[in-house]
Amino acid sequence: MRGVRRVALGMAFSFFMLSLGLVYWQVVQADTLLENPANRRLILMENRVNRGGIFDRNGEILAQNQTSNGKKVRVYPKGEMYEPLLGYSSVKYGSSGLEGSTADWLLGVRNATPTQTVQQLFALPRQGNDVVLTLDSRLQTIAYNALKGKMGAAVAIDPQTGKVLAMVSQPSFDPTSLEENWANINSRVQERPFENRAFSLFPPGSVMKVVTSAALFRSGINTTDLYESTGSAIINGQTINEQNGKAFGWVNYNMALANSSNAYFATFGVQAGDKNFLSAVKGFGFGQKIPFELDVRMSSITKADKLPAKLTTNLLAASTFGQGEVLVTPFHMALIAAGIANHGVIMTPHLVERVLDPTQTVIFEPKPQPWLTALSKEEADKITSAMVTAVTDGTAAPGALPNVQVAGKTGSAEPGGDVPTHGWYIAFAPAEAPRIAVAVMVENGGTGGGAAAPIARQIMQEALSQKVGDKL
């Protein structure tokens, strides 16, 4: 009898553990599983669920289900313009991008309405929700056309709300007839069309100097003092060259940022010390996960540690002007520009403007939320002033707009090896009351002023040309 009891207790315990497992995966982890693009249940559900549409902020269709020859198909009227950000939804290949991350909304399983819940319970056909994005097709079109034929990314953000207004990655792909064209798209190995370069890591070059600026301010260095730029500087046995070996003469902080003096920022960055530098980069979000609807790779200071406790003198010197081992995403640089524009506060970025149920009732609408306070208002004002000087009398001049004060910064980042530099440009406008912040990176494009600034200028010009109250 004792043996029978042990067997019975063992079976009861096994059933109990199995029940706990089912509760954990079906209840506790239900939303996590549903949000995972690898979950094929979401894809298979589409046999009986009409996936909702995806729209830009002005109602333009970006993705929508249609019926062709009695078969439900997903259509993308804008072609490759929104890829790979928008992603795809395929029974054969799963889902990616926003099609994957917002699938629970689009299929009506997240915060389902009572009607959707009943339909889901009895496996009845039903209509999913529509997702309206913060993106503006007018800006997206400008950015896409300007970047077409190059490799790189362009991101535009509303600095006051964190709304992403445009995001382009090139080269991209056309999601139309994805399954038929899958092999062809994958064969473009050098172009990496499925990679969203806005979320990829690159050395930032001199756009990093706006971050280093905070370390200089907090160290007590007098930024009005003059420094003689002679074309190079030797720090701890390491030669720091100005771009093209150019000597800028006597410069203060404003002119050093405007002319993009590597020697100035390396010299005073080392003087400020690694503690001030690392504190500054942490304040801007390095080594931290960016809260966002999509996965963004974490920006880092060193290969061994994304946010180390200390830096050697030589690595600190190189890091101050965005070389060494520093890596950052174009998306993060857009947030950094937006934070300076917003008096030092980086808002939590978001792509979903609102979600509408099948009756077009709003069931989700995020509110603007701060993410980080990277700078004090006084610090942000100092950097803004120097960025304005960079546009009016420095390397950032190619990003200037008529009758508008633009704050900008160029960067030419050496990726290593015998290849051209990555061209960077970050900016916001109008400088005194910013409505848009942008970051553009052209992979192996050369100088930031030559390759990236003209693209940023076109995006800002389009944004500021919209009438007041015209939704932008």
N, C-alpha and C positions, 0 to 999 in steps of 0.2 A: 504493500500500500504506500510505503514511504517513497518508493521509486515512481509510482504513478503520480503522486502529489508533486514530486520534483519535475516530472515531465509536464504536468498541467501548469505548474507555476512558470516553468520555462516558456511554454507556449503563450501563456497570458502576458508574460513580460515582453516577449517578442512582438505580440500584437499591439501592446501598449507603445513600444518604441516605434513600430511602424505607423501607428496612429499619430504619434508626435511628429514624425517625419512628414506625413501627409499634411498635417496642420501647418507645419513650418513652411513647406513649399507652396501649398495651395492658398494659405492665408497670409502669413507673415511676409513671405517673399514673393507674393503674387504680382505686385506692381513691378518689382525689380525684374522678374522673369519676362513680364509683358513688354517692358521697355528695352529688353535686350534684342538687338537686331538679329542675333543668331537664333532666336526663338522662332522656329518654323510654324508654330501654332498660329502666330499672327498672319503669316503668309497664307496658310491653308484656310484661315477664317474668311479670306476674301472671296471664296466661292459663294458665300451667302451674305457677305457684307459689302455694300457699295462704299468703297473707300471715299472719304470726303475729299474735297478739293483743297488745294493750297493756292493762296492769293497774295499778291503784294499789298502794301498798305492802302493803295488806291483802287483795289478791286480787280486788278489785272490777273488773269488766270496764269498760274505757273505750272500747275499739275492738276489733272482732272480725269475721272473715268469717263469713257465713252463706249458705246456699243457699236461694234463693226462686224457685220455678217453674223449677228447673233452672239458674238463673243465680246466679253468685257475687256477693254484694253485701257492702259494708262497712257495718257498723252501729255506731252510737254511742249506747249506752243512756242516757248522761247528757245527751244533747241538747247545748245550747249552753254548759253549765256549764264545760267545759274548753276552749272556743274563745276566741280563735284559737290558743291554745298547742298544742293537740293537732293542729290543722290538718286536712288532708284528703288523700285519694289518689284521683285521677281520671284516667282515660285521656284525657279531653278537656282538662282544665285542669291536669294535672300534679299536683304535691304541694306541701304547705306544712307549716310547724310540725314537730312531732315525727314526724308521718307521713313527712315528707320527710327530716329529718335522721337518723332511725333506720331508713330504708328498707333499707339494706344488711343490718342485723340482721334486720329483719322478713321479708326475702326470702331469708335464709340464704346471702348471698354474701360476707359479711364473716366472716373466720375460720371458713369453712365446715367442717362435720364431714366425715370421709371419705365418708360416705354422700351428703351433700349435694353434695360435689365430683363424685362419679361421676354423680349425677343431673343436675347442671348440665352436665357434659361431654357427655353424650348427650341433652341437652334433654328429660329425663324429668320428669314431674310430681313435685313434692316439697313438703314442708312447711317453711315458714320458722320463725324463732325467735320466742319470746315475749319481750316487753320489759316488765319490771316497773319502775315508776317510784317515785321517792321521795315523790310526792304522796300526801296523805291525804284521801280523799273526805269525811271528817267535817269537816275544816277548810275544804276547798274549798267544801262546801255552805254553811257559815256565811258565808264571804267572798262567795260568789256572791249569796246572798240579801240580804246587807247592802248590797252595791254595786248590786244590780239597780235599774234605773230611773235610774241616774246615769252619768256618764262618768268613767272613772278606772281605777285599778289597785290591787290589793292583793297583797302578796308576803309569805310567811312562810318563814323559814329556820331550820334547826337551827344555832346559832352554833358548836357544837363540831365539826361534821362537814361543813358546807356543803350538806347535803341541803335541797333546796327542798321544803317541806311543802305549800305552797299557792301558786297563782298565778292570779289572776282579772283579766280585762280586760273592761271593759264600755263600750259595748254590744258584743255578740258575735253569733254566728250559729249556727243549727242545721245541722250538716253532713249530716243525713239528707236524701236526695234532692237532693244538692248541685247536680248538673247541671241538674235541672229548675227549681231555685230560684235559679240563678246570677244571672240578670238582676235578680230582685227584691232579692237581697242587695246587688248592686252599685249598685242605685238609691238605697240609703240613704247618700248621699254625706256628709251632715252627721254621721252617726253613726260612719262609718269602721269598720264591723264587722270587717273583715279585719285591722285594725291592732292589734297587741298593745301596748297602752299601757304595760305593764310595761317594755317595751324602747324606748319613745319618750322624747324629751327634753323636759323642762320646767324652768322656773326653780324652784329649790328653796326660795327664801325662807328663813325662819329655821331650818329643819332643818340648814342649812349651818353654823350656829354651832357644832355639835359638831366639825366639821372645823377651823374657824377656831381653836377652843380649843387645838389642838395648837400652832399658831403662837404663841399668847400664852404658853403654858408655856415654849416653847423660846427665847423672846426674853429671858427673865429677868424679865418683868413680875411683880410681886408680886400675885397674884390675890386676896390677902386685903385689899388696900388698897380703900378706899371711893371710889366715883365718884358724883357727883351727877347723876342723870338729871332734867332739867328739862322734858322733852317733845320736845326737839330739840337738835341740835348742829351747828355749822358747821365743816366741814373743808375747807380749801383753797377757800373760797368756795361750797362745796356744802352745802346744808341737808339734814341727815339727821334725819328725823322718827321718833319712836316711833309705834307703831301707835295710830291715833286720837289722836295728840298727847298721850298719857298720860305724866305725870311720875311716875317710880318713887321719886324721892328718892335717898337714899344707898344704894348697892348694891355688894356685892363680886361676884366672878365667879359664885359659886353663885346668888345672887339675880338677877344680870343674865341668866343663862341661864334660870332659872326663870320670870322675868317677860318674857323675850325682848326685852331692851333692844337696839335697833338702834344707838343712840348709843354704848353701852358697847363693843360689838364693833367698830364702825367706828373709834372713837377709839383703842382699844388695838391693833386690827388694823393700823392705819396706823403706830402707834408701833412695833409688832413688825417692820414692813417687808415689802416684797413678797417678798424672798428667803425669809423664814421661812414666809410664807403659801403661796408656790408649792411649797416643799419639803413642807409639810404636805399640800397637796392631791395632790401626786404620790404621797406615801406611801399615800393612800387610794384611788389608782387612777385619778385624773383624767388624761385624755390617754393612757390605756392600754386595750388590748383586754382585755376580761374573758374569761378562758378558760371556755367553756361550750358545751353541746351545740347551742345556738342562737345566732344572731347578735344581739348586744346593741350598740346604738349607743353610741359612745364619749362619755363625759361630758367637758365642756369648760369652760374658764374664759373664753375670748374667742372671738368669731366668726372672727377672722383666724387664730388659733393655739389649738389645743385646750389646750395647756400652754405658754404664752409664757415667755420668759426674764425678762421684767419687766412691771410694771403701772404705769400712771400712778397718782398719789395718789387721784384721784377714783374711778377704776375699782376700785382696791384697796378703798377705803372701802365702795363698794356691794357688792363681791364678798364681803366678810366676812359679810354677812347674807343672802347668796344672791340678790342682785339684780344689777344691772349686766348682764353678758353670760353669767353662769354658767348652764349647762344640765346637767341630770343625769336619769338614768332612775330610775323607782321601784325597779327591780330593783337598781340600784347603791346606792340609799339603804338598801335592806334589807341589803345586804352591809356597808355602813358601820355600821349599827346592830349587826349581828352581830359585826363586828370589835371594837367597843367592848365588847360583851358577853363576847367571848372574850379578854379581857385584851390587846387590841390586835392580835391576829392574825386576819386575814381568811382564812378557808378557801376553797379552790377550790370554787365552787358546782357542783352537778351534779343532774341530773334522773333519770338512769338508775340504779336501785338494783341491778339485775342483769339478765342475759340468759340465757334458758333454751333449750336446743336441743329438738328434737321429743321427746326422751326425758325432758325436764324436768331435765336435768343443767345445772348452772350453768357457763356458758362465759365469762362476763364479770361481774366484780364490782369496781367501783372502790374504792380505799382513800382515806380522807380525806387531803388534801394541803394544806398552807398555800399561799396565793397571795401575800399581802403582810403584812408586819409594819408596821402603820400607826402604832402607838403602843407606848410602853413600858407595862408593867403599872401603874406609878404614874400615868402620864397617863390611861390608861383608867379607873382607879379615880376620879380627879378628875372626869372627865366623867360617869361613872356616878353619883357623889354628887350632882352638879348636876342630872342628869336625874331622879333620885329626888326632889329638892327641887321640880323642876318639876311632878311629879305630886302631891306632898303639899301644896305651897304655891305653886303657880304655874299657868301657862296650860295645862299638860298634865293637869290634874286630871280632865277627862272620860274619861281612859283608865285611871283607877284601878280596881283589883279588890279585893274584900273579902278580908282576911287574906293578901294577897300584896303584896310590895313590887315595884312596877313602876317602871322607869326609862323616861322618855318625853320627847319634844320635839315641839312643834307648829311649824307653818310656814304662813304665808299669803303666797303668792308672786304678785306682780303680773306678769301676762303681757304687759301693754302694751295700750293701747286702753281703751275704755270698757266693760270687761267685769269680772265679779267675779273675785276672786283664786282661785288654786288652793289648796285646803286640803290640807295635809300633816300626817302624824303618823308618827313613828318611835318604836319602843319595844322593850323586851325584858323578860322576866320568867322566874322571879323574879330580881330585880336581883342578889341575892347568889349565885345559882347558876343562871344563865340556861339555859332549855330551848328557848326560842323567841324569835326576833327578827322584827319585822314592820315593813313600810313600807306606808302607805296614802296614795294621792293621789286626791283628788276634783277633777276638772277643773272650774274655775269654780264650785267648791263653797262658797266663802267662807272662813271661818276653819278652821284645822286642828282646833281643839278642838271646834268644832261639827259639822263635816262628816266628818272622817276618824277622829278619836279613838274614837267609838262603834263603828266598824267594827273597828278594831284591838283594842279591848277584847273584843269578842265572839270574835275569832279566838284571842286569848291565853287567854281563859276556857275555851274548848272544848279547847284544847291541854293546859292544866294540869288539866282535869277528868278526863283519861284516867288510868286506873290505872297504877301503876308496872309496867313490863314489858309494857304494852299496845301495844308496837311504835312508839309516837310518840317 
